[in-house]
């Protein structure tokens, strides 16, 4: 059993050296810690080069991004290490363990979430958070969420401690396809609220520990600095994010 787990870990670590192909055939790039703006929590680097999270809440986006494009692809490959030492309920009061992706993350008030729930349920959830004219957590808090139903979706098995998985989101215009471990688990349109969003990809975790690698679209043309609208040029942190 240990040998099998080690083999899986080796495959994940070896993936660090490779570029991943997205649905359109262009390359995804592995995002290093220095390329991240961590807006909440702590993201550390392991000797293997993988990233690690051991905090009840973490949020991050890519510091640089391609100029606004209709397509956006991101992928996170992770090993679940179990609950965090302390837990922090969501604004709804629910104590949820999850990991997921941010798309078109304009700021903490305006973005798309693709989240893989670990506990208390096992599912992939997609939501658009839209708060016009608001750009920081103190303005929007947990408001503006629109939870979306898939045109196509499947049930997922529970994630066990020590399991290795991947979550991938491909956004083409207004159409989103989400794959878990290479299998499409959510597919559908995002509605009009997502169309005006413009920002980088990123990730989010709640109440769970992970070792992981994060991949995002390579540059399309010139690269520009991803800047929070509320405070251009800075990586803005917030405990409430």
C-alpha positions in Angstrom: 0.0 0.0 0.0 2.8 2.4 0.9 4.6 1.6 -2.4 1.4 2.4 -4.3 1.0 5.7 -2.5 4.7 6.6 -3.1 4.2 5.8 -6.8 1.3 8.2 -7.0 3.3 10.9 -5.2 6.1 10.4 -7.7 3.8 10.9 -10.6 2.5 14.2 -9.1 6.0 15.5 -8.3 7.3 14.6 -11.8 4.5 16.6 -13.3 6.3 19.7 -12.0 8.8 19.3 -14.8 6.1 19.2 -17.5 3.8 21.7 -19.1 0.1 20.7 -19.2 -2.0 21.0 -22.4 -5.3 22.8 -22.1 -8.4 22.0 -24.1 -7.3 24.3 -27.0 -3.9 22.7 -27.3 -1.9 25.6 -25.8 0.2 25.2 -22.7 -0.6 25.6 -19.1 2.3 26.8 -16.9 3.1 25.6 -13.4 2.7 28.7 -11.1 5.5 29.1 -8.5 5.1 30.7 -5.1 6.8 33.9 -6.3 4.1 34.2 -9.0 1.3 34.3 -6.5 -0.4 37.1 -4.7 -1.6 35.4 -1.5 -4.5 37.5 -0.2 -5.4 35.3 2.8 -3.6 32.6 4.7 -0.1 31.1 4.2 1.1 29.2 1.1 4.5 27.6 1.7 7.0 25.7 -0.6 8.0 22.1 0.1 11.5 20.7 -0.7 9.9 18.9 -3.7 8.9 22.2 -5.2 5.2 21.6 -4.4 3.1 24.1 -2.6 1.5 23.5 0.8 -1.4 24.9 2.8 -1.9 24.2 6.5 -4.3 27.0 7.4 -8.1 27.2 7.9 -8.4 29.7 5.1 -6.3 30.5 2.1 -6.8 32.6 -1.0 -4.4 33.5 -3.9 -4.3 34.7 -7.5 -1.7 34.8 -10.1 0.3 38.0 -10.0 0.6 38.2 -13.8 -2.0 37.4 -16.4 -2.6 37.6 -20.1 -4.5 40.5 -21.5 -8.3 40.0 -21.3 -9.3 36.9 -23.3 -12.5 35.0 -23.8 -10.9 31.7 -22.6 -9.3 30.9 -19.2 -8.0 27.6 -18.0 -6.7 26.6 -14.6 -5.9 23.3 -12.9 -5.0 22.3 -9.3 -3.4 18.9 -8.5 -3.6 18.1 -4.8 -3.1 15.6 -2.1 -5.5 15.9 0.8 -3.8 15.7 4.2 -6.8 16.1 6.4 -8.5 18.8 8.4 -6.7 21.9 9.7 -5.8 22.1 13.4 -8.4 24.8 13.9 -11.5 25.3 11.8 -13.3 28.5 10.6 -17.0 28.3 9.6 -18.1 30.0 6.4 -20.2 33.1 6.6 -23.3 30.9 6.4 -22.2 29.1 9.6 -21.5 25.9 7.7 -18.2 24.2 8.5 -17.0 23.1 5.1 -13.7 21.6 4.0 -13.0 22.4 0.3 -10.5 23.3 -2.4 -11.1 25.1 -5.6 -10.3 27.5 -8.4 -10.8 31.1 -9.0 -11.6 32.4 -12.5 -11.7 36.0 -13.8 -10.9 37.0 -10.3 -11.3 40.8 -10.6 -11.1 41.1 -6.8 -12.5 39.5 -3.7 -16.0 40.8 -4.5 -16.2 39.9 -8.2 -15.1 36.5 -9.5 -16.1 33.0 -10.4 -15.5 30.0 -8.0 -15.2 26.4 -8.9 -15.1 24.5 -5.6 -14.6 20.8 -4.8 -16.4 20.1 -1.5 -14.7 17.5 0.7 -17.0 17.7 3.8 -19.8 17.6 4.8 -20.8 16.7 1.2 -18.7 15.5 -1.8 -19.6 17.6 -4.8 -18.3 20.3 -7.2 -20.1 23.6 -6.9 -19.8 26.6 -9.3 -20.8 30.1 -8.3 -20.4 33.7 -9.5 -19.8 36.4 -6.9 -20.8 39.8 -8.3 -20.9 43.0 -6.4 -20.9 46.0 -8.8 -18.9 49.0 -7.5 -17.4 46.9 -4.6 -13.8 45.7 -4.5 -12.8 44.9 -1.0 -14.1 42.4 1.6 -15.2 45.1 4.0 -17.7 46.3 1.3 -19.1 43.0 0.0 -18.5 40.4 2.8 -20.2 37.2 1.6 -22.8 39.0 -0.5 -23.5 38.7 -4.2 -23.2 34.9 -4.6 -25.1 33.2 -7.4 -24.9 29.4 -7.2 -25.3 27.9 -10.6 -26.8 24.6 -11.7 -25.0 22.4 -14.2 -26.5 21.4 -17.6 -24.4 18.2 -17.1 -23.1 17.0 -13.7 -22.2 13.8 -11.9 -21.9 12.6 -8.3 -18.4 12.3 -6.8 -17.0 9.8 -4.4 -15.7 11.0 -1.0 -12.1 12.3 -0.8 -10.0 10.4 1.7 -7.0 11.5 3.6 -3.9 10.8 1.5 -5.8 10.8 -1.8 -4.4 12.6 -4.8 -6.8 14.3 -7.2 -7.0 17.0 -9.8 -9.5 19.7 -10.5 -9.6 21.5 -13.8 -11.7 24.4 -15.1 -11.9 25.5 -18.7 -13.9 28.7 -19.4 -14.6 29.4 -23.0 -16.5 32.6 -23.4 -19.5 32.1 -21.1 -19.3 28.3 -21.1 -17.6 26.4 -18.3 -16.4 22.8 -18.2 -15.1 21.3 -15.0 -13.2 18.0 -14.8 -12.3 16.1 -11.6 -9.5 13.5 -12.1 -10.0 13.9 -15.9 -13.7 13.2 -15.8 -16.2 16.0 -16.7 -18.3 16.6 -13.6 -19.9 20.0 -14.3 -20.7 21.7 -17.6 -22.9 24.7 -18.4 -23.3 28.4 -19.0 -22.5 31.0 -16.4 -25.1 33.7 -17.3 -24.7 37.4 -17.9 -23.2 38.2 -14.5 -19.9 36.6 -15.5 -19.4 38.3 -18.9 -17.9 41.6 -17.7 -15.5 40.1 -15.2 -11.8 40.5 -16.0 -9.1 39.1 -13.8 -6.5 36.3 -13.2 -7.0 32.7 -12.1 -6.3 31.6 -8.6 -7.3 29.1 -5.9 -9.1 28.9 -2.5 -9.1 26.4 0.4 -11.1 26.2 3.6 -10.4 24.1 6.7 -8.2 21.5 5.0 -4.5 20.8 4.5 -3.0 20.1 1.1 0.2 19.5 -0.9 -0.4 20.7 -4.4 0.6 22.2 -7.7 -1.3 25.0 -9.5 -1.3 25.5 -13.3 -2.7 28.3 -15.3 -2.8 29.6 -18.9 0.5 30.7 -20.5 0.6 34.2 -21.7 -1.4 35.1 -24.9 0.6 38.0 -26.3 2.0 40.6 -23.9 1.7 40.1 -20.1 0.3 42.7 -17.8 0.4 43.0 -14.0 -2.7 41.8 -12.3 -3.7 44.7 -10.1 -6.6 44.8 -7.6 -8.9 47.6 -8.7 -9.2 48.9 -5.1 -5.5 49.5 -4.7 -3.6 49.3 -8.0 0.0 48.0 -7.9 -0.3 46.2 -4.6 -1.1 42.7 -3.5 -3.9 43.4 -1.0 -4.4 41.0 1.9 -7.5 40.6 4.0 -8.3 38.2 6.8 -11.9 38.3 5.7 -11.2 37.3 2.1 
